[in-house]
Amino acid sequence: MAEEEQASETNNEAAEQQFIIQKIYCKDVSFETPNSPEMFTLKWEPELKVDLHTAVNPLGPDVFEVVLTVTVTVKVGDKTAFLAEVEQAGIFNVSGFEKTQLDAMLGSYCPNLLFPYVREVISELVNKGGFPQLILQPVNFEAVYAQHLQQRQEEGDAPATDAVH
């Protein structure tokens, strides 16, 4: 009987956990080509730098906005060819999870859901800016989140819902 009660408690916990996507939207977009048209006359040997930033904003009980900011800087030599920055956001209802699970959902799972949207927007911006196609490679947000947690522990910080990568 104890096994049945334990299984019943596990089922109740799982039934109480909810993850709902309310909305996914583009919060901010920026594209700059500070050295055009000169860039189009140079031999295309780009240096690519990608920066990721995740922020979590509580909106109410069990409701969170997660913002994934991706900044792509491409240089040819010492000149910036283009700079693309996209803030992709989502509003998520997340309830019934323990604190560590909630932090992982907001710091890893949600950015993973948002990333394909960012990749599409950046690809379109770069293409419309007259540059060769750019497709961002997948990001292992679980590994990035784990690295962020480790860094926070080493620094003695507790919250893990705002990550700079």
N, C-alpha and C positions, 0 to 999 in steps of 0.2 A: 503494500500500500504506500509506503514511503516513496517508492520509485514513481508511482502514479502521481502523487502530489508534487514531486519535483518536476516531472514532465509537464504537469499542468501549469506550474509556476513559470517554467521556461516558455511555454506556448503563450501564456498571458503577457509576459514581457515582450515577446516578439510581436504579438498582436498590437501592443501599445506603441511600438516604435513606428514612427511615420516619417517619410521623406517625400515632400511634395515640391515640385518646381512650380512656382507661381508665375514667374516671368523671367525671360532672358532678353537682355537689351544691350545696345551699344551706348555707353554712357558718355564717351568722349573719343574723338578721333583727331589725329594730327598727322600731316604729311608735309615735309619740307624738302626742297631741293635747293639748298643755298648756293650751290656752284653750277647751276645749269644756266646756259646751255653748254658751258665748257665741259662738263662731265661727259657729254655725248661725243666729244671729239677725242677723248683719252682711251688708251687701251684698257679694256675692262678686266681688271685684276682686283676684284673687290675683297675687302677685309670686313667680315661680318661680326657684329657684336649684338647679342640678344640679352636683355635684362628682363627679369620677371619680378613682379611684386603682387602680393595678395593682401587684401584688406577685408576685414569682416566688420560690418556695421549692424548691431542689433536694432531691429525696427519695432519689436514688441515681443511679447511672450512667444517663444519658439519660432519667431520669424526673423530672418537674417538676410541682409544684402551682402553678397560676396562680390568683390570687384577684383578681377584679374587684369593687371596692367602689363602689357608687353611693349617694350621699347626696342626697336631694331635700328641700329646705326650701321650704315655701310659707308666705308671710306675707300677711296682709290688713292694710294699714296698718303699724303697728309691732308687731302681734301675730302670733305664730307660729300658723298654722292647724294644720299638721302637719309632722312630720319623719319621713321614711322612710329607712331605711338597710338595704341588702342587700349581703351578701358572698356572691357567687356564685363557686364554685371548680370547678376541674377538675384532674384528674390526667392528664398527657399523657406518652407515650413519644415522644421526639423524638431521632432519631439520624441521623448521616450528613451533617449540615449544617455548613458553615463557621460560625465564631463570629458573624459579622455576620448570616448567615442565621438562625442559631439565635436570636439576640437579637431579630430581627424577628419570627420565629414566636411567641416567647414574649411579646413586647411589643405585638404588633399582631394577629396572626392568632388567637391563643388568646382574648384579650379580645373580639374580634369574634364568636367562636363562643359565648362566655358571655353576651353582651349580651341576646339575645332572652329568655333565662331571667330575667335581672334585670328586664327590662321587664315581663314577665308577673307576677312576684311583686309589684313595686311597684304595678302597676295593680290587682291584687287587694287589696292592703293598703289603698290609698286608697279603693277602692270599699267595702270592708268597714268602713272608718272613717267612712263616711257622707258622703264628699265626692264632688264630680263626677268623672267618669272622667278619668284622667290616663294618657296614652300618651306615653312618652318617644320623642322623635324619634331616628332613626338617628344613630350616631356614626361618623365616619370615623376609625377607629383607626389607619390607616396615616398619615394627616396628623397625628394627635395624637402618634404615635410619632416621626415625623420632626421635629416641633416639639420634642419632649422630647430627641432626640439633639442637635439644634442648641443647645438650652439647656445641655445637659451639656458640649458642646464649648466653649461660651463660658465656662463656669465651670471648665473644665479637668478635669472628671471623666471617667472612662472607662466604668464599668458603666452599662448602659442597661436593666437588667432590673427595676428598681424605679422606677415612674413615678407622679408625682403630677400630676394634670391639673386 
